[in-house]
């Protein structure tokens, strides 16, 4: 028994360190909730546990992909005033909120299994990417470059920041698309900077969903929330 406990010691230590690392700050988890059959509507959410209160929260958004705007009644958010037991990640808040979207999900026939393809992914723990990221969709042969242009004012929760993206797409036939995405004059309160988290190609290969991380420096770490910008390619 004592021998087994000695073997478990390093494992327990590693798990403790992992929990401590994960709990540092207030980092939401992104949830891809699927597209409509024509890829014109995208549903996504985020969930987590607030810091330092420890309350579970969730937000769900329905996006008109061609117009890059939310659908009417396409935004729901809620923070629950209860404390979770250890080991929970707040996903229960998302499951509780999702039924409120059933009329919209039915109207647009959102398929939770139709999530498109990730063609760029920032792995947390790596150094922050450069303002310019380049990647390729090997299925379609299209190459992409995204330039992130941002401006910040103030610091911490009292700060604000705005951004836009300059997109260049080069198709396999040699033609190109250049487009500015985002609102460069919209300074979002409580945001210090932005980061490109992932890029998703719609199931019909006609649109991009760029998942942006909104980052705020707080005591004990960072607060990260998500938003998306959508681009029609064809």
Secondary structure as a PSIPRED ss2 file (coil, helix, strand):
# PSIPRED VFORMAT (PSIPRED V4.0)

   1 X C   1.000  0.000  0.000
   2 X H   0.000  1.000  0.000
   3 X H   0.000  1.000  0.000
   4 X H   0.000  1.000  0.000
   5 X H   0.000  1.000  0.000
   6 X H   0.000  1.000  0.000
   7 X H   0.000  1.000  0.000
   8 X H   0.000  1.000  0.000
   9 X H   0.000  1.000  0.000
  10 X H   0.000  1.000  0.000
  11 X H   0.000  1.000  0.000
  12 X H   0.000  1.000  0.000
  13 X H   0.000  1.000  0.000
  14 X H   0.000  1.000  0.000
  15 X H   0.000  1.000  0.000
  16 X H   0.000  1.000  0.000
  17 X H   0.000  1.000  0.000
  18 X H   0.000  1.000  0.000
  19 X H   0.000  1.000  0.000
  20 X H   0.000  1.000  0.000
  21 X H   0.000  1.000  0.000
  22 X H   0.000  1.000  0.000
  23 X H   0.000  1.000  0.000
  24 X C   1.000  0.000  0.000
  25 X C   1.000  0.000  0.000
  26 X E   0.000  0.000  1.000
  27 X E   0.000  0.000  1.000
  28 X C   1.000  0.000  0.000
  29 X E   0.000  0.000  1.000
  30 X E   0.000  0.000  1.000
  31 X E   0.000  0.000  1.000
  32 X E   0.000  0.000  1.000
  33 X E   0.000  0.000  1.000
  34 X E   0.000  0.000  1.000
  35 X E   0.000  0.000  1.000
  36 X C   1.000  0.000  0.000
  37 X C   1.000  0.000  0.000
  38 X C   1.000  0.000  0.000
  39 X C   1.000  0.000  0.000
  40 X C   1.000  0.000  0.000
  41 X E   0.000  0.000  1.000
  42 X E   0.000  0.000  1.000
  43 X E   0.000  0.000  1.000
  44 X E   0.000  0.000  1.000
  45 X E   0.000  0.000  1.000
  46 X E   0.000  0.000  1.000
  47 X E   0.000  0.000  1.000
  48 X E   0.000  0.000  1.000
  49 X E   0.000  0.000  1.000
  50 X C   1.000  0.000  0.000
  51 X C   1.000  0.000  0.000
  52 X C   1.000  0.000  0.000
  53 X C   1.000  0.000  0.000
  54 X C   1.000  0.000  0.000
  55 X E   0.000  0.000  1.000
  56 X E   0.000  0.000  1.000
  57 X E   0.000  0.000  1.000
  58 X E   0.000  0.000  1.000
  59 X E   0.000  0.000  1.000
  60 X E   0.000  0.000  1.000
  61 X E   0.000  0.000  1.000
  62 X E   0.000  0.000  1.000
  63 X E   0.000  0.000  1.000
  64 X E   0.000  0.000  1.000
  65 X C   1.000  0.000  0.000
  66 X C   1.000  0.000  0.000
  67 X C   1.000  0.000  0.000
  68 X C   1.000  0.000  0.000
  69 X E   0.000  0.000  1.000
  70 X E   0.000  0.000  1.000
  71 X E   0.000  0.000  1.000
  72 X E   0.000  0.000  1.000
  73 X E   0.000  0.000  1.000
  74 X E   0.000  0.000  1.000
  75 X E   0.000  0.000  1.000
  76 X E   0.000  0.000  1.000
  77 X E   0.000  0.000  1.000
  78 X E   0.000  0.000  1.000
  79 X E   0.000  0.000  1.000
  80 X E   0.000  0.000  1.000
  81 X E   0.000  0.000  1.000
  82 X E   0.000  0.000  1.000
  83 X E   0.000  0.000  1.000
  84 X C   1.000  0.000  0.000
  85 X C   1.000  0.000  0.000
  86 X C   1.000  0.000  0.000
  87 X C   1.000  0.000  0.000
  88 X C   1.000  0.000  0.000
  89 X C   1.000  0.000  0.000
  90 X C   1.000  0.000  0.000
  91 X H   0.000  1.000  0.000
  92 X H   0.000  1.000  0.000
  93 X H   0.000  1.000  0.000
  94 X H   0.000  1.000  0.000
  95 X H   0.000  1.000  0.000
  96 X H   0.000  1.000  0.000
  97 X H   0.000  1.000  0.000
  98 X H   0.000  1.000  0.000
  99 X H   0.000  1.000  0.000
 100 X H   0.000  1.000  0.000
 101 X H   0.000  1.000  0.000
 102 X H   0.000  1.000  0.000
 103 X H   0.000  1.000  0.000
 104 X H   0.000  1.000  0.000
 105 X H   0.000  1.000  0.000
 106 X H   0.000  1.000  0.000
 107 X H   0.000  1.000  0.000
 108 X H   0.000  1.000  0.000
 109 X C   1.000  0.000  0.000
 110 X C   1.000  0.000  0.000
 111 X E   0.000  0.000  1.000
 112 X C   1.000  0.000  0.000
 113 X C   1.000  0.000  0.000
 114 X C   1.000  0.000  0.000
 115 X C   1.000  0.000  0.000
 116 X C   1.000  0.000  0.000
 117 X E   0.000  0.000  1.000
 118 X E   0.000  0.000  1.000
 119 X E   0.000  0.000  1.000
 120 X E   0.000  0.000  1.000
 121 X E   0.000  0.000  1.000
 122 X C   1.000  0.000  0.000
 123 X C   1.000  0.000  0.000
 124 X C   1.000  0.000  0.000
 125 X C   1.000  0.000  0.000
 126 X C   1.000  0.000  0.000
 127 X C   1.000  0.000  0.000
 128 X C   1.000  0.000  0.000
 129 X C   1.000  0.000  0.000
 130 X C   1.000  0.000  0.000
 131 X C   1.000  0.000  0.000
 132 X E   0.000  0.000  1.000
 133 X E   0.000  0.000  1.000
 134 X E   0.000  0.000  1.000
 135 X E   0.000  0.000  1.000
 136 X E   0.000  0.000  1.000
 137 X E   0.000  0.000  1.000
 138 X C   1.000  0.000  0.000
 139 X C   1.000  0.000  0.000
 140 X C   1.000  0.000  0.000
 141 X C   1.000  0.000  0.000
 142 X E   0.000  0.000  1.000
 143 X E   0.000  0.000  1.000
 144 X E   0.000  0.000  1.000
 145 X E   0.000  0.000  1.000
 146 X E   0.000  0.000  1.000
 147 X E   0.000  0.000  1.000
 148 X E   0.000  0.000  1.000
 149 X E   0.000  0.000  1.000
 150 X E   0.000  0.000  1.000
 151 X E   0.000  0.000  1.000
 152 X E   0.000  0.000  1.000
 153 X E   0.000  0.000  1.000
 154 X C   1.000  0.000  0.000
 155 X C   1.000  0.000  0.000
 156 X H   0.000  1.000  0.000
 157 X H   0.000  1.000  0.000
 158 X H   0.000  1.000  0.000
 159 X C   1.000  0.000  0.000
 160 X E   0.000  0.000  1.000
 161 X E   0.000  0.000  1.000
 162 X E   0.000  0.000  1.000
 163 X E   0.000  0.000  1.000
 164 X E   0.000  0.000  1.000
 165 X E   0.000  0.000  1.000
 166 X E   0.000  0.000  1.000
 167 X E   0.000  0.000  1.000
 168 X E   0.000  0.000  1.000
 169 X E   0.000  0.000  1.000
 170 X E   0.000  0.000  1.000
 171 X C   1.000  0.000  0.000
 172 X C   1.000  0.000  0.000
 173 X C   1.000  0.000  0.000
 174 X C   1.000  0.000  0.000
 175 X C   1.000  0.000  0.000
 176 X E   0.000  0.000  1.000
 177 X E   0.000  0.000  1.000
 178 X E   0.000  0.000  1.000
 179 X E   0.000  0.000  1.000
 180 X E   0.000  0.000  1.000
 181 X E   0.000  0.000  1.000
 182 X E   0.000  0.000  1.000
 183 X E   0.000  0.000  1.000
 184 X E   0.000  0.000  1.000
 185 X E   0.000  0.000  1.000
 186 X E   0.000  0.000  1.000
 187 X E   0.000  0.000  1.000
 188 X E   0.000  0.000  1.000
 189 X E   0.000  0.000  1.000
 190 X C   1.000  0.000  0.000
 191 X C   1.000  0.000  0.000
 192 X C   1.000  0.000  0.000
 193 X E   0.000  0.000  1.000
 194 X E   0.000  0.000  1.000
 195 X E   0.000  0.000  1.000
 196 X E   0.000  0.000  1.000
 197 X E   0.000  0.000  1.000
 198 X E   0.000  0.000  1.000
 199 X E   0.000  0.000  1.000
 200 X E   0.000  0.000  1.000
 201 X E   0.000  0.000  1.000
 202 X C   1.000  0.000  0.000
 203 X C   1.000  0.000  0.000
 204 X C   1.000  0.000  0.000
 205 X C   1.000  0.000  0.000
 206 X C   1.000  0.000  0.000
 207 X E   0.000  0.000  1.000
 208 X E   0.000  0.000  1.000
 209 X E   0.000  0.000  1.000
 210 X E   0.000  0.000  1.000
 211 X E   0.000  0.000  1.000
 212 X E   0.000  0.000  1.000
 213 X E   0.000  0.000  1.000
 214 X E   0.000  0.000  1.000
 215 X E   0.000  0.000  1.000
 216 X E   0.000  0.000  1.000
 217 X E   0.000  0.000  1.000
 218 X E   0.000  0.000  1.000
 219 X C   1.000  0.000  0.000
 220 X C   1.000  0.000  0.000
 221 X E   0.000  0.000  1.000
 222 X E   0.000  0.000  1.000
 223 X E   0.000  0.000  1.000
 224 X E   0.000  0.000  1.000
 225 X E   0.000  0.000  1.000
 226 X E   0.000  0.000  1.000
 227 X E   0.000  0.000  1.000
 228 X E   0.000  0.000  1.000
 229 X E   0.000  0.000  1.000
 230 X E   0.000  0.000  1.000
 231 X E   0.000  0.000  1.000
 232 X E   0.000  0.000  1.000
 233 X C   1.000  0.000  0.000
 234 X C   1.000  0.000  0.000
